[in-house]
Amino acid sequence: MPGKSRSDFVRGYFAAFQAGDRAVMEAALSDDFTFTSPYDDAVDRAAYFDRCWPNSKLFRSMTIERIGEDGDGAFVLYSCETVDGKTFRNTELHRFHGDRLRSVEVYFGATYRAGVFIPQNQSN
């Protein structure tokens, strides 16, 4: 692939999310982009910008720890700190079509406050 690596694209995606730079994200996402997380099942571009994009304001920091590229995909492990002091690590699978991001799947990690594990609500 000429130009940027998948890792460069992932870093750009995270930077745009943290900066709230929607124009960069609009250009980066394919027309058939989908976003999946424990809260969202393959939502389209419009739903992503409506439901997920505003959440960038909830983060004090997001730090990429590791990116592993594999063909048209890249896994990214990152840590976050929220504005209310919670910390956690997540993993995402980014899939590309050419130089545009086609899908993101988010896998949530454990949450901590001041180094103490915070159990999440559990279904019975």
C-alpha positions in Angstrom: 0.0 0.0 0.0 1.6 3.3 -1.0 1.6 6.3 1.4 0.4 5.9 4.9 0.5 2.7 6.9 -2.5 1.3 8.7 -0.8 2.4 11.9 -0.6 5.9 10.6 -4.3 5.9 9.8 -5.2 4.6 13.2 -3.1 7.3 14.9 -4.9 9.9 12.7 -8.3 8.5 13.7 -7.5 8.7 17.4 -6.1 12.2 17.0 -9.1 13.4 15.1 -11.5 11.9 17.8 -9.6 13.5 20.6 -9.5 16.9 18.8 -13.1 16.7 17.8 -12.1 17.2 14.2 -15.1 15.8 12.4 -14.0 17.0 9.0 -10.9 14.7 9.2 -13.1 11.8 10.3 -15.7 12.4 7.6 -12.9 12.1 5.0 -11.4 9.0 6.7 -14.6 6.9 6.8 -15.8 4.9 3.9 -19.4 5.4 2.7 -20.4 2.0 4.1 -18.6 2.5 7.5 -19.9 0.6 10.5 -19.1 0.9 14.2 -19.6 -2.0 16.7 -19.2 -1.9 20.5 -20.9 -3.6 23.4 -23.5 -0.7 23.0 -23.8 -0.6 19.2 -24.2 -3.3 16.6 -22.7 -2.3 13.3 -24.3 1.2 13.3 -23.7 3.2 10.1 -21.8 6.5 9.6 -24.8 8.7 10.5 -25.5 6.8 13.8 -21.8 6.8 14.7 -21.6 10.6 14.4 -24.9 11.0 16.2 -24.3 8.5 19.1 -20.6 7.9 19.5 -18.7 11.1 18.2 -20.0 13.3 21.1 -18.3 11.0 23.6 -14.9 12.4 22.7 -15.6 15.2 25.2 -15.7 12.6 28.0 -12.0 11.8 27.7 -9.1 13.6 29.3 -6.6 11.4 27.4 -6.4 8.5 25.1 -3.0 6.8 24.7 -2.2 4.2 22.0 -0.1 1.5 23.5 0.2 -0.9 20.6 -0.9 -1.3 17.0 -0.7 -4.6 15.2 -1.3 -4.6 11.4 -2.7 -7.6 9.6 -3.6 -7.2 5.9 -6.5 -4.8 5.6 -6.9 -4.6 9.3 -5.2 -3.3 12.4 -5.7 -4.0 16.1 -5.1 -1.2 18.5 -4.7 -1.4 22.3 -5.1 1.9 24.1 -5.6 3.4 27.5 -8.0 6.2 28.5 -8.6 8.5 31.3 -12.0 10.1 31.6 -12.7 13.6 32.8 -14.1 12.1 36.0 -10.9 10.2 36.7 -11.7 6.7 35.6 -9.1 4.8 33.6 -9.4 1.7 31.4 -7.9 -0.1 28.4 -9.8 -1.1 25.3 -8.9 -3.0 22.1 -10.3 -2.1 18.7 -10.2 -3.9 15.3 -10.0 -1.4 12.4 -10.8 -2.7 8.9 -9.9 -0.7 5.8 -11.0 -0.5 2.2 -8.1 1.2 0.4 -7.1 4.2 2.4 -10.5 4.6 4.1 -11.7 3.1 7.4 -14.5 0.7 6.7 -15.3 -0.6 10.2 -14.3 -0.4 13.8 -15.1 -3.1 16.4 -14.5 -2.0 20.1 -13.8 -4.5 22.9 -14.1 -2.9 26.4 -11.5 -3.6 29.1 -11.8 -3.2 32.9 -12.4 0.2 34.5 -10.4 1.6 37.5 -10.5 4.7 39.7 -7.4 5.6 41.7 -6.0 2.1 40.9 -9.1 0.3 42.3 -11.2 -2.0 40.0 -14.7 -0.7 39.4 -17.1 -3.6 38.7 -19.6 -2.8 35.9 -23.3 -3.6 36.1 -23.9 -7.3 35.5 -27.0 -8.9 34.0 -28.4 -11.9 35.9 
